[in-house]
Amino acid sequence: MNQDIAKGKWEQLKGSIKEKWGDLTDDDITQINGSAQKMCGVLQEKYGKNRIDAEREVDDFWAQQNQL
């Protein structure tokens, strides 16, 4: 799994995260706070994903954002 997101980058990504995963609340985003591990847990909880699928989605999302 990718490293946690730096704070400056995290602030920029919040909007993109809400667009991709519309069920996430501001509280969910605050809880994640740039941690890939926490994000996987929140995706599992909100979307009923298994750990592997959640990690894959998070990794794909981070990779896509790093290309921008």
C-alpha positions as CSV (number, residue, x, y, z in Angstrom):
1,M,0.0,0.0,0.0
2,N,1.2,3.5,-0.8
3,Q,2.5,5.8,1.9
4,D,0.3,8.2,3.7
5,I,-0.5,11.4,2.0
6,A,1.4,14.6,2.9
7,K,-0.7,17.1,4.7
8,G,-0.6,19.7,1.9
9,K,-1.6,17.2,-0.8
10,W,-4.3,15.8,1.5
11,E,-6.0,19.1,1.6
12,Q,-6.1,19.2,-2.2
13,L,-7.4,15.6,-2.4
14,K,-10.5,16.0,-0.1
15,G,-12.7,17.2,-2.9
16,S,-11.6,14.4,-5.3
17,I,-12.3,11.8,-2.6
18,K,-15.8,13.1,-2.1
19,E,-16.4,13.0,-5.8
20,K,-15.2,9.4,-6.1
21,W,-16.8,8.1,-2.9
22,G,-19.9,10.2,-2.4
23,D,-21.1,8.4,0.7
24,L,-18.2,9.6,2.7
25,T,-19.0,12.4,5.1
26,D,-16.8,15.3,6.3
27,D,-16.3,13.4,9.5
28,D,-15.1,10.3,7.5
29,I,-12.6,12.5,5.7
30,T,-11.4,14.1,8.9
31,Q,-11.0,10.6,10.4
32,I,-8.9,9.4,7.4
33,N,-6.7,12.5,7.6
34,G,-4.4,11.3,4.8
35,S,-3.9,7.8,6.2
36,A,-4.2,5.1,3.5
37,Q,-4.8,2.5,6.2
38,K,-7.7,4.5,7.7
39,M,-9.1,5.2,4.3
40,C,-9.3,1.4,3.6
41,G,-11.1,0.9,6.9
42,V,-13.6,3.6,6.1
43,L,-14.3,2.2,2.7
44,Q,-14.8,-1.2,4.1
45,E,-17.3,0.1,6.6
46,K,-19.2,2.5,4.3
47,Y,-19.3,0.3,1.2
48,G,-19.0,-3.2,2.5
49,K,-15.8,-3.9,0.7
50,N,-13.3,-6.5,1.7
51,R,-9.8,-5.5,2.7
52,I,-8.1,-6.4,-0.6
53,D,-10.7,-4.5,-2.7
54,A,-10.5,-1.5,-0.5
55,E,-6.7,-1.4,-0.6
56,R,-6.8,-1.8,-4.4
57,E,-9.2,1.1,-4.8
58,V,-7.1,3.3,-2.5
59,D,-3.9,2.4,-4.3
60,D,-5.5,3.1,-7.7
61,F,-6.8,6.4,-6.4
62,W,-3.4,7.5,-5.0
63,A,-1.7,6.5,-8.2
64,Q,-4.2,8.4,-10.4
65,Q,-3.8,11.5,-8.2
66,N,0.0,11.4,-8.4
67,Q,-0.2,11.4,-12.2
68,L,-2.1,14.8,-12.2
